[in-house]
């Protein structure tokens, strides 16, 4: 008989928040990679993040259904069929939840229907997962597993747990508890995207800025490794330290966003005092103090959200 899990094995919010802030030098590259690659991947599917977000919003309702009825659906079972039946499409609800104008939602849903992704037959609505790329979230899952594995290594170093978990072990456990874990991921993902979208106006401009910040972060992180309260130090360095920038063509190649669009949005970011161009036309994160203060508030909210996701996912795979 399997031993009952100890109540002391459960990770709590305070502990995770402390670990994330004090080990931000180690965890931030994995978190930034996870979200940067998610937004880039979302854009590449339809060349429009809103369209992709609407599609996964519809799919996420299946995970709400599984959660309400306490159903555990494994990764393999969820993806074994090409067609996924969904509930009715409520344009008003989608518009409200994703904060996309109703007519835009209608237009994008019609576009998905024309592509053969959404199919209607009587009252039955299905999503044909073979009709679009990236039907399985393999890259996202890989990045989540890497983040949680590093997190478990820190827990071991802090003597919170006895044994760390490898990325492969976490991958298997998440796939076994897929409906629970992906329900938690979507609960984190949609508010995360909405916060940045509401602030910048669209997710494409955030994707471009995130790529610029990721370029800075990869160099800042090496300078601050091992410092306690790393988050505060990181913020101070990233706003004051001048780093060799990145050019528009590289951003276009990384994100898949056409170079003319990148250039247009870069001009907007410069005008609104988020970035600057040096004499070699390289782009650097050069944000005004007010903008940085605003972004830090959003970042704090997103860190709270990712901590909740980590706590619930880690507890699920560790205690079950």
Helices and strands as residue ranges (DSSP letters): G 7-9, H 13-22, H 24-46, H 49-68, H 75-78, E 83-86, H 91-98, H 102-114, E 118-121, E 124-128, G 129-131, H 138-157, H 167-176, H 178-200, H 203-224, H 230-240, H 248-255, H 259-271, E 275-277, E 283-285, H 289-319
